[in-house]
Amino acid sequence: MTMSAAFSQVTTPYGPRYARAVGWRFNTVTTTGVICGLPTFDAYTPPAQCIAPAIVRCDPAAVPGTDHDCGHRLVTELDGLCAYESARRTDSYLWGAARTKASTERGDGDHRVVLHVAAELDTPIRGAALVDPPNTLRAGRLVTLHGWLRHRDAHLAPLIRAQYPFPVTVLDGDDFTAIHNHN
């Protein structure tokens, strides 16, 4: 089978796959090493669900919708993700990284992981919604290729590794842009 030049082959925890898009996202990590929005013992996100009101929801097979905010987000450029993350946007709930006052007071609202992810050929994919940073894509499902933790969250690495099938790297410092030095 011949693939278009627009597709790339990636190595996943489940073997090689063809991807329509490869990029980056961040998620919150609990103090027990669970990555919010990602089922334990799996590298795949659950299928995206439309968040529109019931009467205007997307067809479940077509999520993310063209005129909606739904879908799992990824940014094609790491620098764009880091700039978005450092701005501490209040709409970061769309990225699975909500920072609510309650979670910060509990002490588990500031542990984040950057995930290198891919949208495989069989998932719907759309461009950015209004609130997204530049170079955002929204996908129906993502597979996680690798995780990156800040040095201050190094104690979470063994917990994450025990619950997920992808590699997790701890950075030397607390700046996610240092991921460039590890690639």
GUBA-238521 format. One record per residue (C-alpha): residue in one letter; x, y, z. Coordinates in steps of 0.02 Angstrom, whole numbers, padded with zeros to 5 digits, always signed. Example, Ala and Ser with C-alpha at 12.3 -4.5 7.8 and 13.67 -1.06 7.14 Angstrom:
<nodes>
A+00615-00225+00390 S+00684-00053+00357 
</nodes>
This chain:
<nodes>
M+00000+00000+00000 T+00071+00169-00049 M+00050+00314+00073 S+00038+00498+00028 A+00184+00611+00071 A+00067+00699+00194 F+00070+00546+00307 S+00215+00495+00416 Q+00258+00335+00505 V+00282+00346+00693 T+00335+00221+00824 T+00202+00197+00957 P+00197+00085+01110 Y+00094-00033+00999 G+00216-00036+00853 P+00231+00071+00697 R+00078+00169+00640 Y+00042+00294+00503 A-00006+00466+00568 R-00097+00611+00489 A-00021+00732+00614 V+00112+00728+00751 G+00123+00860+00885 W+00123+00909+01068 R-00001+00937+01207 F+00002+00953+01395 N-00102+00869+01528 T-00117+00880+01715 V-00043+00738+01817 T-00116+00690+01987 T-00007+00656+02138 T-00033+00469+02105 G+00039+00482+01928 V-00125+00474+01833 I-00127+00583+01678 C-00296+00670+01673 G-00390+00630+01513 L-00288+00474+01474 P-00348+00304+01533 T-00219+00210+01637 F-00125+00069+01551 D-00164+00144+01380 A-00073+00263+01264 Y-00233+00311+01172 T-00349+00451+01222 P-00531+00399+01227 P-00628+00447+01070 A-00668+00633+01075 Q-00845+00684+01115 C-00935+00837+01054 I-00959+00968+01189 A-01095+01065+01098 P-01273+01068+01168 A-01369+00908+01129 I-01472+00979+00986 V-01318+01036+00887 R-01192+00900+00929 C-01078+00829+00795 D-01107+00657+00724 P-01001+00546+00841 A-00907+00478+00690 A-00860+00656+00636 V-00793+00727+00800 P-00709+00852+00798 G-00838+00955+00709 T-00790+01094+00590 D-00894+01226+00680 H-00869+01167+00859 D-00736+01169+00995 C-00731+00980+01015 G-00585+00862+00989 H-00419+00819+01070 R-00295+00959+01039 L-00116+00950+00982 V+00002+01088+00928 T+00121+01053+00786 E+00259+01163+00858 L+00327+01137+01033 D+00372+01321+01053 G+00190+01371+01024 L+00132+01249+01158 C+00261+01313+01283 A+00209+01494+01253 Y+00025+01448+01276 E+00062+01350+01435 S+00167+01488+01512 A+00025+01613+01485 R-00080+01507+01607 R-00234+01525+01501 T-00401+01499+01587 D-00464+01398+01438 S-00331+01264+01465 Y-00471+01144+01515 L-00487+01112+01328 W-00313+01035+01336 G-00349+00921+01483 A-00246+01034+01595 A-00371+01132+01697 R-00297+01232+01838 T-00440+01264+01956 K-00420+01348+02124 A-00477+01187+02210 S-00347+01077+02123 T-00209+01203+02162 E-00261+01205+02346 R-00259+01014+02349 G-00081+01022+02282 D-00113+00923+02123 G-00158+01063+02003 D+00017+01113+01949 H+00091+00945+01897 R+00095+00942+01708 V+00165+00827+01577 V+00201+00871+01396 L+00146+00729+01283 H+00214+00696+01109 V+00061+00629+01018 A+00001+00573+00847 A-00167+00573+00760 E-00178+00411+00661 L-00253+00392+00488 D-00422+00332+00548 T-00462+00482+00658 P-00553+00639+00599 I-00442+00794+00608 R-00485+00980+00598 G-00399+01147+00619 A-00396+01262+00769 A-00551+01327+00857 L-00564+01509+00912 V-00479+01489+01082 D-00333+01383+01021 P-00153+01439+01001 P-00078+01446+00825 N-00037+01281+00739 T-00171+01186+00836 L-00257+01035+00764 R-00406+00945+00841 A-00419+00757+00822 G-00546+00622+00860 R-00414+00517+00949 L-00228+00528+00990 V-00094+00401+01031 T+00041+00455+01153 L+00219+00427+01095 H+00319+00501+01240 G+00296+00603+01399 W+00406+00741+01472 L+00406+00800+01653 R+00486+00952+01732 H+00626+00915+01856 R+00518+00970+02003 D+00394+00831+01958 A+00528+00695+01941 H+00451+00600+02088 L+00298+00567+01977 A+00397+00483+01837 P+00401+00307+01915 L+00215+00318+01953 I+00175+00368+01774 R+00290+00236+01700 A+00202+00103+01805 Q+00032+00153+01734 Y+00066+00195+01550 P+00153+00102+01407 F+00251+00250+01336 P+00421+00318+01392 V+00430+00465+01512 T+00582+00578+01520 V+00622+00697+01663 L+00697+00862+01606 D+00852+00935+01689 G+00755+01093+01735 D+00578+01157+01747 D+00562+01234+01574 F+00471+01127+01446 T+00566+01210+01303 A+00715+01102+01358 I+00629+00957+01269 H+00718+01022+01112 N+00883+00969+01193 H+00822+00789+01213 N+00762+00760+01034 
</nodes>
